Each structure stands twice: as C-alpha cells, then as structure tokens.
C-alpha cells in the first residue's frame, strides 16, 4: 500500500479558544499516539485530511511534524460536528514495524447474489470489519463475494478468511445477508351496515327511579 504524506503542525496551546482559532483557519485539531511516547497535539489542513476520512479505503499515512521523526500511522478515531458532519477532531496511531496492531477496514462487496434472483433483498449489515495484522499487510479494503448467498442465508464474520489477516469481529456477526422482502399488511376495514342502531349504553351505578 502506498503511503499518503500528511503534514501537521504541533499545537502548543490546547485551550478552547485556541481550538476554535485552529478550526476557524480551516484546520483540524488532532492527537498523534505512539507506543511508549507522549501524545503529540497537532493540527492539519482540513482539505488534506478530508480525503483520508471520507473514503471507502484504508490509508497508510506518513505523518510529518516539524521537529519530530516521520512516522507511519493510521487514523484511529474521528469526531464529527453533529450538525454539518465536519471533522472537528481526529486521532492518529503510530505503527511499529513488525508489530501486530488492530484496525477497522472497509468491506467492498461484489457479485450478484443468487437470493436476489429468488426474490430476496441484499442487506449489507457491516461496512467495516475489525482485523489484526502487521503494518506491511494493511489492506485498503476487504473484498467479499456475495454470489453464493441464497434467500434467507448470510455470510458471517467467521466465514471470512484472508491471508496474513486475523478477523477480530465476533464470528457470529452477520456481515451480509439476503432477506425476504417485507409484505405490508392491508388495513382492515370494518363494514358498516346501513340503518344499524348502536346498542344503548347504561352507565354503571345508575339507579332507575321507581314510580310512586
């Protein structure tokens, strides 16, 4: 996998006003984590970070921060603005050569499921799956063939097998399935008989007066 270079600036001040100033300059604050090292507060240009966040591929990032050694890393976590989905913070995890690590990788589905021809609907339950591998074996995505899925059947995480990769998502987790289409029940309409008289309702506890 080809590395993507990401240039960052170290943030010396982490107060709220300082963060607002960073975001106002079209930059995104973040934190770089590396094993046995103190986390580094950084910020990057929003336009350079977005292609690495809003994508269906995994990217291996070469982080360049002035005054520090260049590090290979991956995006570990991203926080979004709840109103406009703009990235407001991100975390990068530094990779150690030859050491296993965990990450989520996007799934790319291909093929035409048998179950669709049988009248079913393909449901992609998971869009990412958690794996463990060496840095050199990071996949951009994982390909899952749905061709053999019949109506009512599914592929579970335990059914997946990829070279040099360990699947960490629970084995019983449904990845993709072909389900029966939902049939909407027609509303029940009560028939009204013309001229019918509703039964008289007598309130409980009412006592009729006796004639004298």
VENQUI-V45467 format. One record per helix or strand of 2 or more residues. SS is the DSSP state (helix for helix, strand for strand). FROM is the first residue (numbers start at 0). TO is the last residue. If there is no record, write none. Layout:
# VENQUI-V45467
<<SS & FROM & TO> <SS & FROM & TO>>
This chain:
# VENQUI-V45467
<<strand & 2 & 9> <helix & 15 & 23> <strand & 26 & 32> <strand & 39 & 44> <helix & 45 & 52> <strand & 59 & 64> <strand & 70 & 79> <strand & 86 & 93> <strand & 100 & 109> <helix & 113 & 116> <strand & 120 & 123> <strand & 127 & 132> <helix & 134 & 136> <strand & 141 & 144> <strand & 153 & 155> <helix & 156 & 158> <strand & 165 & 166> <strand & 173 & 178>>
